[in-house]
Structures are given as C-alpha cells and as structure tokens.
Amino acid sequence: MSLVIPTRLTQEQIVEFKELYKEHYNIELTNEEANEKGVRFLQFITVIIENNEAFFDE
C-alpha cells in the first residue's frame, strides 16, 4: 500500500505545527520552516506506517 504525502501544509496546519513546536522546543519557526519540518515529519511517519504490517488489515 502506498500513502499519499502532501508536499505543502495548509495555512491552518502550519499555524498548528508552529504552536506545537514552540510549546515543545521553545523555538519559533517561520512559516516556511514549519512547512518543511511538517512535511518531513509526515514523510517519516509514512515510511514507518508503510513498513509496519500492523497498520494494515491483511
């Protein structure tokens, strides 16, 4: 199974990611930094999910 990964976060997702990042790391990101880190995080999670049979009903 192949999951679709977005190449850009929505503005709402960027705002939420920035808030979570600031809360956790106490570092403020620009919108572009938040988008880049958010998409990279989604790519990382996708690799884990795609390589773990427990996520799929087979």
N, C-alpha and C positions, 0 to 999 in steps of 0.2 A: 504494500500500500504506500502511496506517495501523498504526502500532505502538501498543501499549497501554503507557501510562506509569503506574506506581504513584503514588498520592497520599501514601503513607506508606512509609518504610523499615521493615524488620523490626528488632527489637532487635539482632540479630546484625549487620545491615548498618550500623546506627547506630554500634555499637562499632567496627567496622572502619573506617568513614568517619572517626570521631574520631581513631583511631590514625594513619591516613594523613595527615590534616590536621595533626595535632600534629607528626608527623615532617617534613612538608614545610614548614609555615609557622611551627612552634614556637608555635602558638596553640591553647589548649584550648577546645573548644566544649561547650556544654550539649547534651543530647540533642535538644532542640527545634531549636537552631541547626544541629546536624548533619543532622537530618531535612530541614529547609528547604533547606539548601545541597545536600544529596544529591539531593533531588527536582529542584531547579532544574538541577543538573548533568545529570541524566537527561533532562530536558526539552530542554536544549541539545543533547545528543548525538542525541536523537531527531530534532530538526529537521535536523541535518546528515545523518543517515542517510537520512531520508525524501526529502531533496533531492539525493541523490547516487545516480545510476543504477548506479554500480559495485557497490553493495551488493546489487543485485537481479539475478537471472538472467532476462534478457528475451530 
